[in-house]
Amino acid sequence: MKNKLTFVAVLLIVSISCPTFGQEDLSLKYASTIQGADLKKHLTYLASDELKGRDTGSEGQKTAAEYLVNFYKEKT
């Protein structure tokens, strides 16, 4: 019984850790591209009264969505 439990524990540890081997940590790669001034500009606009609360389906929400779509289109 003890051998089975040890085997299961080892198998669990290996199965959890295997998917991370050889994968690049993209969060670190892209985190270094974020500039404070740019982040402030985007968040200030998205949180502004101009978007009128951004309730689901509202004009403000659609405007915010268009803003994000256009931003990411420019990045690609």
N, C-alpha and C positions, 0 to 999 in steps of 0.2 A: 504494500500500500504506500509506504514511504517513497519507494522508487517511482511509482506512478505519479505521485504528487510532485516530486522533484522534476520529473520529465515534463509534466504539464506546466509547471512554473517556468522552466527554461524555454519551452516552446512558446509560451505567452510572451516572455521578454524578447525573444528573437523575432517573433512575428510583429511586435509593436515597433521595434527599432529598425527592422529591415527597410521599410519604405523610405526612410530618411537618408540612407546611405547613397552617396553620389548625387544628391539633389542640391542644386544651388539655392541659397537662401535669398529669394527674390525680394523679400521685405527690406533687407539691408541694402540691396542694390538700388531699389527705387526710393527708399527713404532719403538717400543722399541727394536725390534730385529735387526735393521739396525745399523751396525757398520761403522764408517767413513772410516776406513782403507779398509774394504771390498768393500764399495761403490766406493772408489777411484780406487781400483784395477780393478773392473769390468768396470767402465766408461772409465778408461785409455785404456784398451784393446779395448773396443767397438769403441772408438773414434780414435784409432791409424791408422797410415798410412798403417799398415799391412792389414787392411780390405779394402783398396783402395776406400774409399768413400761410400761403401755400397749402391750403386744405386740399385733400384729394379731389381731383376733378375740377378744381378752380382754375381760373385764368392764371393766377400767380404760380400755381404748381406747374402748369403747362409751360409758362415762361421760364421757370427754373429748370425744367427738364430740357427745354431747347437750349438754354445756356450751357448746360453740361454736355449735351450732344455736340454742340458746336465746338466747345473746348476740346473734347476728345477727338473730334474729326481733325482739328488743326494739329494735334499731336501725332497723328498717324501718317 
